[in-house]
């Protein structure tokens, strides 16, 4: 992006963040729909794992395990803080 105005990189980052948020939202909505139709969450997760691997699969697995709210991202334990 050499030679581009400085704001170009910021716009690209913002667009990337929107794509990530939309991906997470689509996986969450799929899990809600599966739950409302009495479909086992593991069945949907298996489809996501096999068809849309990568971030979709990672977020799906975290959602069905409940791990999405347990992580403290970016916070070091007290014993390792500088």
C-alpha positions as CSV (number, residue, x, y, z in Angstrom):
1,X,0.0,0.0,0.0
2,X,3.0,2.2,-0.5
3,X,2.1,5.6,-1.7
4,X,-1.5,5.4,-0.6
5,X,-2.9,8.1,1.8
6,X,-2.5,7.1,5.5
7,X,-6.2,6.7,6.0
8,X,-6.3,3.9,3.4
9,X,-4.9,1.3,5.8
10,X,-7.3,2.4,8.5
11,X,-10.2,1.9,6.1
12,X,-9.0,-1.5,5.2
13,X,-8.7,-2.5,8.8
14,X,-12.2,-1.3,9.5
15,X,-13.6,-3.3,6.6
16,X,-11.7,-6.4,7.8
17,X,-13.2,-5.9,11.3
18,X,-16.7,-5.7,9.8
19,X,-16.1,-9.0,7.9
20,X,-14.9,-10.7,11.1
21,X,-17.9,-9.5,13.1
22,X,-20.3,-10.6,10.3
23,X,-18.7,-14.1,10.3
24,X,-19.1,-14.5,14.0
25,X,-22.7,-13.2,13.8
26,X,-23.5,-15.7,11.1
27,X,-22.2,-18.6,13.0
28,X,-24.0,-17.5,16.1
29,X,-27.3,-17.1,14.2
30,X,-26.9,-20.5,12.7
31,X,-26.5,-22.0,16.2
32,X,-29.6,-20.2,17.4
33,X,-31.6,-21.5,14.5
34,X,-30.3,-25.0,15.1
35,X,-31.3,-24.7,18.8
36,X,-34.8,-23.4,18.0
37,X,-35.4,-26.3,15.5
38,X,-34.2,-28.8,18.1
39,X,-31.1,-29.7,16.1
40,X,-28.1,-30.9,18.1
41,X,-25.4,-28.2,18.2
42,X,-22.8,-30.9,17.5
43,X,-24.5,-31.7,14.1
44,X,-24.3,-28.1,13.0
45,X,-20.7,-27.9,14.3
46,X,-19.7,-31.0,12.3
47,X,-21.1,-29.4,9.1
48,X,-19.3,-26.1,9.8
49,X,-16.1,-28.1,10.6
50,X,-16.2,-29.9,7.3
51,X,-17.5,-27.2,5.0
52,X,-16.2,-23.9,6.4
53,X,-13.0,-24.8,8.2
54,X,-10.8,-22.1,9.7
55,X,-12.3,-19.2,11.6
56,X,-15.9,-20.4,11.1
57,X,-15.0,-23.8,12.6
58,X,-13.0,-22.2,15.5
59,X,-15.8,-19.9,16.5
60,X,-18.4,-22.7,16.2
61,X,-16.5,-25.0,18.5
62,X,-16.0,-22.2,21.0
63,X,-19.7,-21.4,20.9
64,X,-20.9,-24.9,21.6
65,X,-18.3,-25.4,24.4
66,X,-19.1,-22.1,26.1
67,X,-15.4,-21.1,25.7
68,X,-16.2,-17.8,24.0
69,X,-17.0,-16.1,27.3
70,X,-14.4,-17.8,29.5
71,X,-11.3,-16.4,27.9
72,X,-9.6,-13.2,29.2
73,X,-8.0,-12.1,26.0
74,X,-5.0,-9.8,26.4
75,X,-4.9,-9.9,30.2
76,X,-1.8,-11.5,31.8
77,X,-2.1,-13.3,35.1
78,X,-0.9,-11.2,38.0
79,X,2.2,-13.3,38.5
80,X,3.4,-12.5,34.9
81,X,2.6,-8.9,34.7
82,X,5.6,-6.5,34.4
